[in-house]
Amino acid sequence: MNLQKIKYIILAARPNQWIKNLIIFTAIVFAGKLFDFNLLLRTIVGFVIFCLLSSTSYILNDIIDYPYDKRHPLKKFRPVASGKLSIHEASFFVFTLSFFSLIMALIFSTQFFFTAFTFLLLHFLYSLYFKKQPVLDIFTISFSFMLRAFSGQVLTGYHIQIWLLLTIFFISLFIASVKRHAELVLHGSKTRFTLSFYKGHLLDFLTTTFATLTIVTYSLYTFLEKPPLIESPLSRYFYFFPQFEMRKWFMITIPLVVYGISRYAQLLYERDEGEAPEKIITQDKPLIFTILLWGVIVVALIYVF
């Protein structure tokens, strides 16, 4: 196999999409165990496995969407759609990546294997059937994010609070709705079959609803859930303010979440940039700064104060 072919395989695997799998760290971060070496190592390896599983689903999706991708102004350059990677070659890598990813998952535990298998099966069913069903397609995407988060819980043994889990559910529905809206506005239904069943006002309604539910559930999480008890260099100073529980301090991150969602919506309605969520998250400076600031505050509140 020559270097050019390896390049096309890597492009088909879409490593730029692996950022979505960072959600697997939710359990270990919010349980206050980020610096537990054994649990961190397990989570990192789990992240790698889910990256391989994700790449498997992307390649399969390219095989199935071959006719539609050829009509898309950008997707037509993908290795499978452009013919640089044959259907036979792509199918071989789908099988190979699936097999080795599931074997690696089984080495961890039977429960993690079934979680990984369910994730892979969900993506296969999405590519074959669910993506052709309006509304159900975006719910399938959201469930895949939930499985990523749940896999982190399986690996570490630490429970993800229900309000945080619901926040993940609704924000992934929001992002999926934004993506469908952008695709409909930019390309109509010629590049995706299910878009022929969507209307602009329906997607506007879904986007608004899921954005609102994300803010509500995250706000409830910051107010209702109790923080992990961690001894830190500065925690003793908060002994003088026992009426302020740490999770109440988490409420200061709510404006950042509201702004982040508003900025994402702005990029959709003003610039029609919602078609590639991973591009927005990694290239829009105000959104990047907001996410980083939110992360710094969350880590500081859990591990420092």
C-alpha positions in Angstrom: 0.0 0.0 0.0 1.5 3.3 -1.1 1.6 6.5 0.9 -1.1 8.2 -1.2 -3.5 5.4 -0.4 -2.8 5.7 3.3 -3.4 9.4 3.0 -6.9 8.8 1.5 -7.7 6.2 4.2 -6.8 8.8 6.9 -9.0 11.4 5.2 -11.9 9.0 5.0 -11.5 8.3 8.8 -12.1 12.0 9.4 -9.7 12.6 12.4 -11.1 16.2 12.6 -14.3 14.6 13.9 -12.6 12.9 16.8 -13.1 16.0 19.0 -16.7 14.7 19.6 -15.3 11.7 21.5 -13.8 14.0 24.2 -17.2 13.8 25.8 -16.1 10.4 27.1 -14.1 12.4 29.8 -17.3 13.8 31.3 -17.5 11.1 34.0 -13.9 11.4 35.2 -13.8 15.2 35.1 -17.0 15.9 37.0 -16.4 13.1 39.5 -13.2 14.9 40.6 -10.9 12.0 39.4 -9.2 13.6 36.4 -5.8 13.2 38.1 -6.3 9.6 39.1 -3.7 8.0 36.8 -5.3 4.6 36.4 -8.8 6.0 35.6 -7.3 8.7 33.3 -5.4 6.0 31.4 -8.5 3.9 31.0 -10.4 6.8 29.8 -7.7 7.8 27.3 -7.6 4.3 25.8 -11.4 4.3 25.7 -11.3 7.6 23.8 -8.9 6.0 21.3 -11.3 3.1 20.8 -14.3 5.4 20.2 -12.2 7.4 17.7 -11.7 4.1 15.8 -15.3 3.3 16.1 -16.3 6.7 14.9 -14.0 6.4 11.9 -15.6 3.1 11.0 -19.0 4.7 10.9 -17.8 7.6 8.8 -16.3 5.3 6.2 -19.5 3.2 6.1 -21.5 6.4 5.8 -19.3 7.5 2.8 -20.0 4.2 1.1 -23.7 4.4 1.6 -23.9 8.1 0.7 -21.7 7.8 -2.3 -24.4 9.0 -4.8 -25.4 12.0 -2.7 -21.9 13.1 -1.8 -21.0 13.3 -5.5 -23.6 16.1 -5.8 -22.3 18.0 -2.8 -19.9 20.9 -3.5 -17.5 19.9 -0.7 -18.3 16.2 0.0 -17.6 15.3 -3.6 -13.9 15.6 -2.8 -14.0 12.9 -0.1 -11.9 9.9 -1.0 -14.8 7.5 -1.6 -17.0 10.0 -3.5 -14.1 11.2 -5.7 -13.1 7.6 -6.5 -9.6 7.8 -4.9 -10.7 5.1 -2.4 -12.7 2.3 -4.0 -15.8 0.9 -2.4 -14.0 -2.5 -2.0 -11.1 -0.8 -0.2 -13.4 1.2 2.0 -15.5 -1.8 2.9 -12.3 -3.7 3.9 -11.3 -1.0 6.4 -14.8 -0.8 7.8 -14.6 -4.5 8.7 -11.0 -4.3 9.9 -11.5 -1.2 12.2 -14.8 -2.7 13.5 -13.1 -6.0 14.4 -10.1 -4.5 16.2 -12.0 -1.8 18.0 -14.4 -4.3 19.5 -11.6 -6.7 20.5 -9.9 -3.8 22.3 -13.2 -2.9 24.0 -13.6 -6.5 25.1 -10.2 -6.5 26.7 -11.4 -3.8 29.1 -14.7 -5.4 30.2 -17.8 -7.1 28.9 -19.9 -4.0 29.8 -17.6 -1.7 27.9 -17.7 -4.1 24.9 -21.5 -4.0 24.8 -21.4 -0.2 25.1 -19.0 0.1 22.2 -20.9 -2.5 20.2 -24.2 -0.6 20.8 -22.5 2.6 19.6 -21.2 1.0 16.4 -24.6 -0.7 15.8 -26.4 2.6 16.3 -24.2 4.3 13.7 -24.6 1.4 11.2 -28.4 1.6 11.6 -28.2 5.4 11.3 -26.3 5.1 8.0 -28.6 2.4 6.7 -32.0 3.6 7.9 -32.3 6.3 10.7 -30.7 9.1 8.7 -33.5 8.8 6.2 -36.2 9.4 8.8 -36.8 13.1 9.7 -36.4 14.1 13.4 -35.4 10.5 14.2 -32.1 11.1 12.5 -31.1 13.9 14.8 -32.3 11.9 17.9 -30.0 9.1 16.8 -27.1 11.5 16.6 -27.9 12.7 20.2 -28.1 9.1 21.5 -24.6 8.5 20.0 -23.3 11.3 22.2 -25.1 9.8 25.2 -23.4 6.5 24.6 -20.0 8.3 24.5 -20.7 9.9 27.8 -22.0 6.6 29.3 -18.9 4.7 28.1 -16.8 7.1 30.3 -19.0 6.1 33.2 -18.6 2.4 32.4 -14.8 2.8 32.3 -14.4 4.7 35.5 -17.4 3.5 37.6 -18.4 7.0 38.4 -22.0 8.1 37.8 -22.8 11.1 35.6 -25.5 13.2 37.2 -28.9 13.1 35.5 -29.1 16.8 34.8 -25.6 16.8 33.2 -26.6 13.8 31.1 -29.7 15.6 30.0 -27.6 18.7 29.1 -25.5 16.5 26.8 -28.6 15.1 25.3 -30.2 18.4 24.5 -27.1 20.2 23.3 -26.3 17.4 20.9 -29.9 17.7 19.6 -29.4 21.5 19.2 -26.2 21.0 17.3 -27.8 18.4 15.0 -30.7 20.7 14.3 -28.4 23.5 13.5 -26.5 21.2 11.1 -29.7 20.2 9.3 -30.9 23.8 9.0 -27.6 24.8 7.4 -27.7 21.9 5.0 -31.2 22.7 4.0 -30.5 26.4 3.4 -27.2 25.8 1.5 -28.0 22.8 -0.6 -31.7 22.0 -0.4 -32.6 18.3 -0.5 -30.3 17.2 -3.3 -27.4 16.3 -1.0 -29.4 14.5 1.8 -32.6 12.5 1.3 -34.1 13.3 4.6 -33.9 17.1 4.0 -36.8 16.8 1.6 -39.0 16.1 4.6 -37.8 19.1 6.6 -39.1 22.7 6.4 -37.2 25.8 7.6 -39.8 26.7 10.3 -39.7 23.1 11.7 -35.9 23.3 12.1 -36.2 26.8 13.6 -38.6 25.4 16.2 -36.4 22.4 17.0 -33.3 24.6 17.2 -35.0 27.1 19.6 -36.5 24.3 21.7 -33.3 22.3 22.2 -31.3 25.5 22.9 -33.8 26.4 25.6 -33.8 22.9 27.1 -30.0 22.9 27.1 -29.8 26.1 29.2 -32.6 24.9 31.6 -31.1 21.5 32.2 -27.6 22.9 32.7 -28.9 25.5 35.1 -30.6 22.9 37.1 -27.4 20.8 37.2 -25.4 23.8 38.5 -27.9 24.4 41.2 -29.2 21.0 42.3 -26.2 18.6 42.1 -23.7 18.3 44.8 -19.9 18.6 44.0 -17.3 15.9 44.6 -15.5 16.4 48.0 -11.9 17.1 47.1 -9.2 18.5 49.4 -7.4 21.3 47.6 -4.9 24.1 48.6 -7.6 26.7 48.7 -10.5 24.7 49.9 -9.8 25.5 53.6 -10.5 29.2 52.9 -14.0 28.4 51.9 -14.6 27.0 55.4 -15.4 30.5 56.4 -18.3 30.6 53.9 -20.2 27.4 54.6 -23.4 28.9 53.2 -21.8 28.9 49.7 -21.8 25.3 48.4 -19.4 24.7 45.5 -22.1 23.7 43.1 -23.8 27.0 43.7 -20.6 28.6 42.5 -21.0 26.6 39.3 -23.9 28.9 38.5 -21.4 31.5 37.4 -20.8 29.4 34.3 -24.4 29.7 33.1 -23.8 33.0 31.2 -21.0 31.3 29.3 -23.3 28.4 28.2 -25.9 30.9 27.2 -23.4 33.0 25.2 -21.9 29.8 23.6 -25.3 28.7 22.4 -26.2 32.2 21.2 -22.9 32.5 19.3 -23.4 29.1 17.7 -26.9 30.2 16.6 -25.5 33.5 15.3 -23.1 31.6 13.0 -26.0 29.7 11.7 -28.4 32.5 11.0 -26.0 35.2 9.9 -23.3 33.1 8.2 -24.9 29.8 7.4 -21.9 28.0 9.0 -23.8 25.3 10.9 -23.1 22.5 8.4 -19.7 21.6 10.0 -20.0 21.8 13.8 -16.4 20.6 14.3 -15.1 23.5 12.1 -17.1 26.1 14.1 -15.9 24.8 17.5 -12.2 24.7 16.4 -12.1 27.9 14.3 -14.4 30.5 15.7 -12.3 32.5 18.1 -15.2 33.9 20.3 -16.6 30.4 20.7 -13.2 28.8 21.3 -12.5 31.4 24.0 -15.9 30.8 25.6 -15.4 27.0 25.7 -11.9 27.3 27.1 -13.0 29.8 29.8 -15.9 27.5 30.8 -13.5 24.6 31.0 -11.0 26.5 33.1 -13.7 27.7 35.6 -15.2 24.2 35.9 -11.8 22.6 36.5 -10.9 25.3 39.0 -14.1 24.9 40.9 -13.8 21.2 41.2 -10.0 20.7 41.7 -8.7 24.0 43.1 -11.4 25.7 45.3 
